[in-house]
Amino acid sequence: MIHGRNLIVKVNGVAVAAAKSCSLRVENSEIEVSSPTTGNWRLFIAGRNSWVVSTGHLVLAVKSSVTLVGTMVTLSFEVADSTDKVSGSALVKQWDVSGAVGNLAQGSFQFTGSGALG
């Protein structure tokens, strides 16, 4: 059983600072192979795989976060105190930040995988 507090996202070997949440989504696109001989039923085969990682964190620095957008990084999604991890190259697709007066600013990164995740 893996607990959320044990998941760590690392960008170029450095943990995303003050990470509050993280997620990894791996999916496969389907290719329709239906033909007139399949009647009213649609048939599919597996297509290409893709993956996306998202993180939520407290904002500690703005300039270094902004400069990451649009760059390729090595991303690791791993479990603390374990050798269990996956990693790969990813494009830093988006960075969002928001904050209410009197509260700490919060941000989120979205990474799109480029190539295999292994």
TORZA-409059 format. One record per residue: residue in one letter; z, y, x of N, C-alpha, C in turn. Coordinates in steps of 0.1 Angstrom, whole numbers, plus 5000, padded with zeros to 4 digits. Last residue first. Example, Ala and Ser with C-alpha at 12.3 -4.5 7.8 and 13.67 -1.06 7.14 Angstrom:
residues 2
@vodo:S n.w:5071 n.v:4978 n.u:5128 ca.w:5071 ca.v:4989 ca.u:5137 c.w:5079 c.v:5000 c.u:5129
@vodo:A n.w:5078 n.v:4943 n.u:5132 ca.w:5078 ca.v:4955 ca.u:5123 c.w:5078 c.v:4967 c.u:5132
END
This chain:
residues 118
@vodo:G n.w:4821 n.v:5046 n.u:5099 ca.w:4825 ca.v:5033 ca.u:5104 c.w:4839 c.v:5034 c.u:5110
@vodo:L n.w:4794 n.v:5058 n.u:5082 ca.w:4808 ca.v:5060 ca.u:5083 c.w:4814 c.v:5046 c.u:5087
@vodo:A n.w:4762 n.v:5069 n.u:5092 ca.w:4771 ca.v:5058 ca.u:5088 c.w:4785 c.v:5063 c.u:5090
@vodo:G n.w:4750 n.v:5102 n.u:5083 ca.w:4749 ca.v:5089 ca.u:5089 c.w:4760 c.v:5080 c.u:5084
@vodo:S n.w:4770 n.v:5126 n.u:5076 ca.w:4757 ca.v:5125 ca.u:5081 c.w:4756 c.v:5112 c.u:5089
@vodo:G n.w:4790 n.v:5137 n.u:5048 ca.w:4787 ca.v:5128 ca.u:5059 c.w:4773 c.v:5128 c.u:5063
@vodo:T n.w:4803 n.v:5168 n.u:5042 ca.w:4793 ca.v:5158 ca.u:5038 c.w:4789 c.v:5150 c.u:5050
@vodo:F n.w:4834 n.v:5182 n.u:5033 ca.w:4826 ca.v:5177 ca.u:5044 c.w:4816 c.v:5167 c.u:5038
@vodo:Q n.w:4852 n.v:5210 n.u:5023 ca.w:4844 ca.v:5199 ca.u:5019 c.w:4834 c.v:5195 c.u:5030
@vodo:F n.w:4885 n.v:5223 n.u:5023 ca.w:4873 ca.v:5220 ca.u:5030 c.w:4865 c.v:5209 c.u:5023
@vodo:S n.w:4906 n.v:5248 n.u:5009 ca.w:4901 ca.v:5234 ca.u:5009 c.w:4888 c.v:5234 c.u:5016
@vodo:G n.w:4938 n.v:5265 n.u:5009 ca.w:4924 ca.v:5264 ca.u:5011 c.w:4919 c.v:5249 c.u:5009
@vodo:Q n.w:4962 n.v:5290 n.u:5000 ca.w:4958 ca.v:5276 ca.u:5000 c.w:4943 c.v:5275 c.u:5002
@vodo:A n.w:4988 n.v:5312 n.u:5011 ca.w:4973 ca.v:5310 ca.u:5007 c.w:4970 c.v:5295 c.u:5009
@vodo:L n.w:5020 n.v:5314 n.u:4996 ca.w:5011 ca.v:5310 ca.u:5007 c.w:4997 c.v:5308 c.u:5003
@vodo:N n.w:5028 n.v:5343 n.u:4975 ca.w:5027 ca.v:5328 ca.u:4978 c.w:5018 c.v:5326 c.u:4990
@vodo:G n.w:5026 n.v:5370 n.u:4970 ca.w:5039 ca.v:5364 ca.u:4973 c.w:5039 c.v:5349 c.u:4976
@vodo:V n.w:4998 n.v:5367 n.u:4951 ca.w:5007 ca.v:5376 ca.u:4957 c.w:5020 c.v:5370 c.u:4958
@vodo:A n.w:4979 n.v:5337 n.u:4956 ca.w:4986 ca.v:5346 ca.u:4947 c.w:4996 c.v:5355 c.u:4955
@vodo:G n.w:4949 n.v:5327 n.u:4970 ca.w:4963 ca.v:5329 ca.u:4971 c.w:4968 c.v:5339 c.u:4962
@vodo:S n.w:4923 n.v:5306 n.u:4985 ca.w:4928 ca.v:5315 ca.u:4974 c.w:4943 c.v:5316 c.u:4976
@vodo:V n.w:4892 n.v:5294 n.u:4998 ca.w:4906 ca.v:5299 ca.u:5000 c.w:4910 c.v:5307 c.u:4989
@vodo:D n.w:4870 n.v:5269 n.u:5008 ca.w:4875 ca.v:5278 ca.u:4997 c.w:4889 c.v:5282 c.u:5001
@vodo:W n.w:4842 n.v:5259 n.u:5025 ca.w:4856 ca.v:5263 ca.u:5026 c.w:4859 c.v:5273 c.u:5016
@vodo:Q n.w:4816 n.v:5234 n.u:5029 ca.w:4822 ca.v:5245 ca.u:5021 c.w:4837 c.v:5247 c.u:5025
@vodo:K n.w:4805 n.v:5216 n.u:5048 ca.w:4797 ca.v:5222 ca.u:5037 c.w:4803 c.v:5234 c.u:5031
@vodo:V n.w:4802 n.v:5205 n.u:5078 ca.w:4812 ca.v:5213 ca.u:5071 c.w:4805 c.v:5221 c.u:5060
@vodo:L n.w:4789 n.v:5173 n.u:5081 ca.w:4786 ca.v:5187 ca.u:5080 c.w:4797 c.v:5194 c.u:5073
@vodo:A n.w:4799 n.v:5147 n.u:5103 ca.w:4799 ca.v:5153 ca.u:5090 c.w:4795 c.v:5168 c.u:5091
@vodo:S n.w:4801 n.v:5115 n.u:5118 ca.w:4797 ca.v:5129 ca.u:5119 c.w:4795 c.v:5134 c.u:5105
@vodo:G n.w:4831 n.v:5094 n.u:5114 ca.w:4817 ca.v:5097 ca.u:5115 c.w:4814 c.v:5111 c.u:5116
@vodo:S n.w:4855 n.v:5069 n.u:5107 ca.w:4851 ca.v:5081 ca.u:5112 c.w:4836 c.v:5082 c.u:5112
@vodo:V n.w:4885 n.v:5054 n.u:5095 ca.w:4871 ca.v:5054 ca.u:5095 c.w:4867 c.v:5068 c.u:5100
@vodo:K n.w:4914 n.v:5033 n.u:5103 ca.w:4907 ca.v:5046 ca.u:5102 c.w:4892 c.v:5043 c.u:5100
@vodo:D n.w:4943 n.v:5018 n.u:5113 ca.w:4933 ca.v:5018 ca.u:5102 c.w:4927 c.v:5032 c.u:5100
@vodo:T n.w:4963 n.v:5017 n.u:5131 ca.w:4949 ca.v:5018 ca.u:5137 c.w:4939 c.v:5018 c.u:5126
@vodo:S n.w:4991 n.v:5039 n.u:5123 ca.w:4983 ca.v:5027 ca.u:5121 c.w:4969 c.v:5028 c.u:5128
@vodo:D n.w:5005 n.v:5062 n.u:5118 ca.w:5012 ca.v:5051 ca.u:5124 c.w:5004 c.v:5038 c.u:5122
@vodo:A n.w:4985 n.v:5073 n.u:5090 ca.w:4995 ca.v:5076 ca.u:5100 c.w:5001 c.v:5063 c.u:5105
@vodo:V n.w:4951 n.v:5065 n.u:5086 ca.w:4964 ca.v:5063 ca.u:5081 c.w:4974 c.v:5065 c.u:5093
@vodo:E n.w:4922 n.v:5088 n.u:5085 ca.w:4930 ca.v:5077 ca.u:5090 c.w:4944 c.v:5076 c.u:5084
@vodo:F n.w:4892 n.v:5099 n.u:5090 ca.w:4900 ca.v:5097 ca.u:5079 c.w:4909 c.v:5085 c.u:5082
@vodo:S n.w:4876 n.v:5121 n.u:5111 ca.w:4883 ca.v:5109 ca.u:5110 c.w:4892 c.v:5109 c.u:5098
@vodo:L n.w:4845 n.v:5136 n.u:5122 ca.w:4856 ca.v:5135 ca.u:5112 c.w:4862 c.v:5122 c.u:5111
@vodo:T n.w:4830 n.v:5158 n.u:5142 ca.w:4834 ca.v:5144 ca.u:5141 c.w:4846 c.v:5143 c.u:5132
@vodo:V n.w:4807 n.v:5182 n.u:5127 ca.w:4820 ca.v:5178 ca.u:5134 c.w:4821 c.v:5163 c.u:5133
@vodo:M n.w:4784 n.v:5208 n.u:5125 ca.w:4786 ca.v:5193 ca.u:5125 c.w:4799 c.v:5191 c.u:5133
@vodo:T n.w:4787 n.v:5238 n.u:5105 ca.w:4786 ca.v:5231 ca.u:5118 c.w:4788 c.v:5216 c.u:5115
@vodo:G n.w:4791 n.v:5251 n.u:5081 ca.w:4777 ca.v:5250 ca.u:5086 c.w:4776 c.v:5243 c.u:5099
@vodo:V n.w:4822 n.v:5264 n.u:5090 ca.w:4812 ca.v:5262 ca.u:5079 c.w:4798 c.v:5262 c.u:5085
@vodo:L n.w:4838 n.v:5272 n.u:5111 ca.w:4834 ca.v:5258 ca.u:5110 c.w:4823 c.v:5256 c.u:5100
@vodo:T n.w:4844 n.v:5299 n.u:5108 ca.w:4834 ca.v:5296 ca.u:5118 c.w:4830 c.v:5281 c.u:5117
@vodo:V n.w:4865 n.v:5298 n.u:5090 ca.w:4852 ca.v:5303 ca.u:5085 c.w:4841 c.v:5299 c.u:5095
@vodo:S n.w:4886 n.v:5289 n.u:5106 ca.w:4882 ca.v:5281 ca.u:5095 c.w:4868 c.v:5285 c.u:5090
@vodo:S n.w:4890 n.v:5309 n.u:5124 ca.w:4886 ca.v:5296 ca.u:5129 c.w:4881 c.v:5287 c.u:5118
@vodo:K n.w:4898 n.v:5330 n.u:5106 ca.w:4886 ca.v:5331 ca.u:5114 c.w:4881 c.v:5317 c.u:5119
@vodo:V n.w:4922 n.v:5321 n.u:5094 ca.w:4910 ca.v:5324 ca.u:5086 c.w:4898 c.v:5323 c.u:5095
@vodo:A n.w:4949 n.v:5299 n.u:5095 ca.w:4940 ca.v:5308 ca.u:5103 c.w:4927 c.v:5309 c.u:5095
@vodo:L n.w:4964 n.v:5286 n.u:5076 ca.w:4971 ca.v:5291 ca.u:5088 c.w:4963 c.v:5301 c.u:5096
@vodo:V n.w:4967 n.v:5276 n.u:5044 ca.w:4958 ca.v:5284 ca.u:5053 c.w:4966 c.v:5290 c.u:5064
@vodo:L n.w:4973 n.v:5243 n.u:5034 ca.w:4978 ca.v:5257 ca.u:5035 c.w:4970 c.v:5264 c.u:5046
@vodo:H n.w:4948 n.v:5223 n.u:5019 ca.w:4957 ca.v:5226 ca.u:5029 c.w:4962 c.v:5240 c.u:5028
@vodo:G n.w:4927 n.v:5195 n.u:5010 ca.w:4935 ca.v:5207 ca.u:5005 c.w:4946 c.v:5210 c.u:5015
@vodo:T n.w:4895 n.v:5181 n.u:5016 ca.w:4909 ca.v:5183 ca.u:5020 c.w:4915 c.v:5196 c.u:5013
@vodo:S n.w:4871 n.v:5156 n.u:5012 ca.w:4876 ca.v:5169 ca.u:5008 c.w:4891 c.v:5169 c.u:5012
@vodo:V n.w:4841 n.v:5140 n.u:5022 ca.w:4856 ca.v:5141 ca.u:5024 c.w:4860 c.v:5155 c.u:5019
@vodo:V n.w:4816 n.v:5117 n.u:5012 ca.w:4821 ca.v:5131 ca.u:5012 c.w:4836 c.v:5130 c.u:5014
@vodo:W n.w:4787 n.v:5097 n.u:5018 ca.w:4801 ca.v:5099 ca.u:5017 c.w:4805 c.v:5114 c.u:5018
@vodo:S n.w:4762 n.v:5072 n.u:5007 ca.w:4766 ca.v:5086 ca.u:5012 c.w:4781 c.v:5087 c.u:5011
@vodo:N n.w:4736 n.v:5048 n.u:5009 ca.w:4750 ca.v:5051 ca.u:5008 c.w:4752 c.v:5066 c.u:5012
@vodo:R n.w:4707 n.v:5041 n.u:4989 ca.w:4713 ca.v:5046 ca.u:5001 c.w:4728 c.v:5049 c.u:4998
@vodo:G n.w:4706 n.v:5015 n.u:4965 ca.w:4699 ca.v:5025 ca.u:4973 c.w:4706 c.v:5028 c.u:4985
@vodo:A n.w:4704 n.v:4984 n.u:4948 ca.w:4712 ca.v:4994 ca.u:4956 c.w:4703 c.v:5002 c.u:4964
@vodo:I n.w:4686 n.v:4983 n.u:4917 ca.w:4690 ca.v:4977 ca.u:4930 c.w:4697 c.v:4988 c.u:4938
@vodo:F n.w:4684 n.v:4977 n.u:4882 ca.w:4687 ca.v:4985 ca.u:4894 c.w:4689 c.v:4977 c.u:4906
@vodo:L n.w:4669 n.v:4978 n.u:4849 ca.w:4674 ca.v:4971 ca.u:4861 c.w:4675 c.v:4980 c.u:4873
@vodo:R n.w:4674 n.v:4983 n.u:4815 ca.w:4671 ca.v:4989 ca.u:4828 c.w:4676 c.v:4980 c.u:4839
@vodo:W n.w:4659 n.v:4967 n.u:4787 ca.w:4670 ca.v:4968 ca.u:4796 c.w:4665 c.v:4974 c.u:4809
@vodo:N n.w:4640 n.v:4962 n.u:4768 ca.w:4647 ca.v:4974 ca.u:4767 c.w:4658 c.v:4976 c.u:4777
@vodo:G n.w:4618 n.v:4944 n.u:4791 ca.w:4622 ca.v:4948 ca.u:4778 c.w:4629 c.v:4961 c.u:4777
@vodo:T n.w:4609 n.v:4938 n.u:4816 ca.w:4623 ca.v:4937 ca.u:4814 c.w:4628 c.v:4942 c.u:4800
@vodo:T n.w:4581 n.v:4942 n.u:4817 ca.w:4586 ca.v:4928 ca.u:4815 c.w:4601 c.v:4927 c.u:4813
@vodo:P n.w:4577 n.v:4968 n.u:4824 ca.w:4575 ca.v:4964 ca.u:4810 c.w:4580 c.v:4950 c.u:4807
@vodo:S n.w:4606 n.v:4974 n.u:4846 ca.w:4592 ca.v:4972 ca.u:4843 c.w:4590 c.v:4968 c.u:4829
@vodo:S n.w:4631 n.v:4988 n.u:4868 ca.w:4626 ca.v:4983 ca.u:4855 c.w:4611 c.v:4982 c.u:4854
@vodo:V n.w:4644 n.v:4996 n.u:4889 ca.w:4633 ca.v:4987 ca.u:4892 c.w:4628 c.v:4981 c.u:4879
@vodo:E n.w:4660 n.v:5024 n.u:4902 ca.w:4656 ca.v:5017 ca.u:4890 c.w:4644 c.v:5009 c.u:4893
@vodo:I n.w:4685 n.v:5025 n.u:4925 ca.w:4671 ca.v:5027 ca.u:4924 c.w:4667 c.v:5018 c.u:4912
@vodo:E n.w:4715 n.v:5043 n.u:4931 ca.w:4708 ca.v:5032 ca.u:4925 c.w:4693 c.v:5035 c.u:4924
@vodo:S n.w:4736 n.v:5052 n.u:4958 ca.w:4726 ca.v:5056 ca.u:4948 c.w:4719 c.v:5044 c.u:4943
@vodo:N n.w:4770 n.v:5048 n.u:4964 ca.w:4756 ca.v:5043 ca.u:4966 c.w:4748 c.v:5047 c.u:4955
@vodo:E n.w:4797 n.v:5065 n.u:4981 ca.w:4790 ca.v:5060 ca.u:4969 c.w:4776 c.v:5055 c.u:4973
@vodo:V n.w:4829 n.v:5074 n.u:4988 ca.w:4818 ca.v:5067 ca.u:4993 c.w:4810 c.v:5062 c.u:4981
@vodo:R n.w:4852 n.v:5099 n.u:4994 ca.w:4844 ca.v:5093 ca.u:4983 c.w:4831 c.v:5087 c.u:4990
@vodo:L n.w:4884 n.v:5107 n.u:5002 ca.w:4872 ca.v:5102 ca.u:5007 c.w:4864 c.v:5095 c.u:4996
@vodo:S n.w:4907 n.v:5134 n.u:5003 ca.w:4901 ca.v:5123 ca.u:4996 c.w:4888 c.v:5120 c.u:5003
@vodo:C n.w:4940 n.v:5149 n.u:5006 ca.w:4927 ca.v:5146 ca.u:5011 c.w:4921 c.v:5135 c.u:5003
@vodo:S n.w:4965 n.v:5175 n.u:5007 ca.w:4958 ca.v:5164 ca.u:5000 c.w:4945 c.v:5161 c.u:5007
@vodo:K n.w:4976 n.v:5191 n.u:5025 ca.w:4984 ca.v:5188 ca.u:5013 c.w:4978 c.v:5176 c.u:5005
@vodo:A n.w:4978 n.v:5198 n.u:5059 ca.w:4971 ca.v:5192 ca.u:5048 c.w:4980 c.v:5188 c.u:5037
@vodo:A n.w:4985 n.v:5215 n.u:5081 ca.w:4992 ca.v:5215 ca.u:5069 c.w:4985 c.v:5210 c.u:5057
@vodo:A n.w:4953 n.v:5213 n.u:5097 ca.w:4967 ca.v:5218 ca.u:5097 c.w:4972 c.v:5219 c.u:5083
@vodo:V n.w:4938 n.v:5183 n.u:5103 ca.w:4936 ca.v:5195 ca.u:5095 c.w:4951 c.v:5200 c.u:5093
@vodo:A n.w:4942 n.v:5172 n.u:5137 ca.w:4945 ca.v:5170 ca.u:5123 c.w:4943 c.v:5184 c.u:5116
@vodo:V n.w:4915 n.v:5168 n.u:5159 ca.w:4927 ca.v:5176 ca.u:5156 c.w:4929 c.v:5175 c.u:5141
@vodo:G n.w:4891 n.v:5154 n.u:5164 ca.w:4903 ca.v:5149 ca.u:5170 c.w:4916 c.v:5156 c.u:5166
@vodo:N n.w:4872 n.v:5168 n.u:5148 ca.w:4871 ca.v:5168 ca.u:5163 c.w:4884 c.v:5164 c.u:5170
@vodo:V n.w:4896 n.v:5167 n.u:5124 ca.w:4883 ca.v:5173 ca.u:5127 c.w:4882 c.v:5174 c.u:5142
@vodo:K n.w:4912 n.v:5143 n.u:5104 ca.w:4911 ca.v:5150 ca.u:5117 c.w:4897 c.v:5155 c.u:5119
@vodo:V n.w:4934 n.v:5137 n.u:5078 ca.w:4920 ca.v:5140 ca.u:5081 c.w:4920 c.v:5148 c.u:5095
@vodo:I n.w:4955 n.v:5111 n.u:5069 ca.w:4953 ca.v:5123 ca.u:5078 c.w:4938 c.v:5125 c.u:5080
@vodo:L n.w:4979 n.v:5097 n.u:5048 ca.w:4965 ca.v:5099 ca.u:5051 c.w:4963 c.v:5112 c.u:5059
@vodo:N n.w:5006 n.v:5096 n.u:5041 ca.w:5002 ca.v:5089 ca.u:5053 c.w:4987 c.v:5091 c.u:5057
@vodo:R n.w:5009 n.v:5106 n.u:5016 ca.w:5015 ca.v:5114 ca.u:5027 c.w:5011 c.v:5108 c.u:5041
@vodo:G n.w:4999 n.v:5086 n.u:4999 ca.w:4991 ca.v:5098 ca.u:5002 c.w:4996 c.v:5106 c.u:5014
@vodo:H n.w:5004 n.v:5053 n.u:5011 ca.w:5009 ca.v:5065 ca.u:5004 c.w:5001 c.v:5077 c.u:5009
@vodo:I n.w:4990 n.v:5021 n.u:5007 ca.w:4990 ca.v:5034 ca.u:5015 c.w:4994 c.v:5045 c.u:5006
@vodo:M n.w:5000 n.v:4988 n.u:5008 ca.w:5000 ca.v:5000 ca.u:5000 c.w:5000 c.v:5012 c.u:5009
END
